[in-house]
Amino acid sequence: MEIVQAVLALIAACIGFALIARRLNLPYAVILVLGGMVLAFIPGLPTVTLDPELALAFFLPPLLQGSAWRTDWRAFRANIRPILFLAVGAVLFTAACVALVAKLLIPDLPWAAAVALGAIVAPPDAVAAAAVLARLPMPRRLVTVLEGESLVNDATALVLYRFAITAVAAGGIALGEALGAFVLVAAGGIAVGWAVGRAAIWAFRRLEDPLLEIAASFVACFGSFFAAEALGFSGVIAVVTTGLLMGQLQHRALSPESRMSARAVWSFTEFVLTSLVFILVGLQLRGILDRIAGYGTVELALLALALSAALIGSRFLWIFPAGLIPRVLPGPGSSPPLGHLVVLSWAGMRGVVSLAAALALPLDFPQRDLLVFLAFCAILATLVVQGTTLEWVIRRFRVAEARMDGMPLAEALARRHVARATLAEVQQRAEDILEGAVARDLLSEYQDKARVYHGVADGGGHAELEARMRIRLAALRAGRRALLDRHGEGELDDMMLASLEQELDLEELRILRLLGATPGR
């Protein structure tokens, strides 16, 4: 019972901290970590410890698969060069810089342990930057590169992290052997992830039940991770591969109801797991500080400051020289403008993957508590310093694009294409002997819709579309009120109310989506 009560209390605290973050207009990861630190020092609360194996095996697979599921594969593939430049090159360079600084400052720290620390803090996390990027109309290619980097860099860092831990246990490892093993575990992870993803899609097409399909998506998530790990491959790469494959094939393998339900369930899961990781790290701070009490406060502060500076500075050192190389990083011309380089360099907030990896260090790892503390401070520094100023940097260097009025052209053209296809189908059925009369009654409705979207795609018609949607929304809400009145009078049972209300809710979501794409919302 105690563990259930503790988890419920933590989730309640996460909700409260998330509300505070929204009110202060700050990344909620910052408030969650700070809130966990405050809770850790409340008298009477027990010291929190987290099983290292649980940190990676339970938290990481769903978080990584959720991110991969949402990835735009075509945009990802089109920008694979800058994504890999950051997700592989920048991660390895950052890990090397942090390891070098850590070794210089802590001479008795083994090199493999220093590399493990560098691997922990090397990968930036898009979750921390997502809220800022969503509020500003950034160049789409820049956002794609940042999101793609955050998906692949976790795999790079955690494979390096795994080799560093193995090297500590074995007393060393040859560089050539490590490179060969890196290729093997990566290729094996891709193969396992692809196989599990294909099996999941095969199951989706036969289950034909949203609840069973969502359950199967979680089985695929953890199954790909544990299967790859059991075979000696990268579970992280396997999970990412599975998520990418299922995300691309979901449109044909899942029903509309399944896709909507899966989106809601996975969003909830990501919020809970991300929030718990951040707050659990804050809660463990008291125990960590007690175990490193032998270090002076000034010494700890200087170590944390030096490593945080190395972490932030190394990304600038890697990215800015690349601005001189054509087509390596995204930009409107052969080379990206200064503002793009600054934003790419400054969008380096560390997050849940780094925290989970720090917590997953073996309990007998050399100077584990000091490394966890330093990783925690580096992550906190990037969240507080970079996370709270990223929006200012974007505006200061004029990277944000002017917000366009009306529906984006690509969406308008797609809606016109859909409207034409649906109209053609109704017109064809209007000639049918049995269905012709009914189809002819519907014909004017589909002709009208095609006319409106044709105008929107040609650059006009936005005002008419918005007016239509607002009238539909008002009528829909009036219908919901009438439905609730009928239910209140006892003329409608709860099951029928839920069924009819779901239809109205789906229609309202569609209308609100359209209003969000038109001016004057």
WOQUINOR-V958533 format. One record per pair of residues at least 6 apart in sequence whose C-alpha atoms are under 6 Angstrom apart, sorted by the first residue. I is the first residue (numbers start at 0). J is the second residue. D is the distance in Angstrom with one decimal. If there is no record, write none. Layout:
i=[I/I]
j=[J/J]
d=[D/D]
//
This chain:
i=[13/16/17/20/20/29/31/31/32/32/32/35/35/35/36/36/39/39/47/51/51/52/54/54/55/62/64/64/64/67/67/67/68/68/68/81/81/82/82/82/86/86/86/90/90/93/93/94/94/94/97/98/98/98/101/111/111/115/115/118/118/119/119/120/122/122/123/123/123/124/124/124/124/125/125/136/136/137/137/154/154/166/184/184/185/187/188/188/188/188/188/189/189/191/192/192/192/192/192/193/193/195/196/196/196/203/204/209/213/223/223/224/224/227/227/228/287/303/303/307/314/315/322/325/325/326/329/338/338/348/348/349/357/404/405/405/405/406/406/411/412/415/415/418/419/422/425/428/428/429/429/429/454/455/468]
j=[274/31/27/27/30/382/277/278/277/278/281/278/281/282/281/282/282/285/283/358/359/359/355/359/355/269/238/239/242/239/242/243/242/243/246/327/328/144/147/148/148/151/152/121/122/121/313/117/118/121/117/113/114/117/113/163/167/160/163/156/160/353/356/353/152/153/347/348/349/149/348/349/350/146/149/399/400/399/400/235/236/172/232/233/233/232/227/232/233/236/237/237/240/237/223/237/238/240/241/240/241/223/241/244/245/212/252/257/261/237/238/234/238/233/234/234/368/373/376/377/344/344/334/333/334/333/335/396/398/381/382/378/371/518/516/517/518/516/517/456/456/452/453/449/449/445/438/435/438/435/438/439/460/461/510]
d=[6.0/5.9/5.5/4.9/5.9/5.8/5.8/5.3/5.2/5.2/5.1/4.5/4.0/4.8/4.3/5.6/4.4/5.9/5.4/5.5/3.7/5.8/5.3/5.6/5.9/5.8/5.7/5.5/4.6/5.6/4.7/4.9/4.7/5.4/4.2/5.4/4.9/5.4/5.9/5.1/4.8/5.6/4.1/5.2/5.9/5.6/5.5/3.9/5.1/5.4/5.0/4.5/4.9/5.2/6.0/5.0/5.7/5.0/5.2/5.0/5.2/5.1/5.9/5.5/5.5/5.9/4.9/5.3/4.6/5.4/6.0/5.1/5.2/5.9/5.5/5.5/5.4/4.8/5.7/5.6/5.5/5.4/4.1/5.2/5.9/5.4/5.8/5.2/4.8/5.2/4.3/5.3/5.9/5.8/5.6/3.9/5.9/5.0/4.6/6.0/5.7/5.9/4.5/5.9/5.9/5.6/5.4/4.5/5.8/5.7/5.7/4.1/5.6/5.9/4.9/5.2/5.7/5.5/6.0/4.7/5.7/5.3/5.9/4.9/5.0/5.6/5.9/5.0/5.9/4.9/5.3/5.2/5.5/5.8/5.8/4.2/5.4/4.8/5.5/4.8/5.3/5.0/5.5/4.9/6.0/5.4/5.9/5.8/6.0/4.0/4.7/5.3/5.0/5.8/5.9]
//
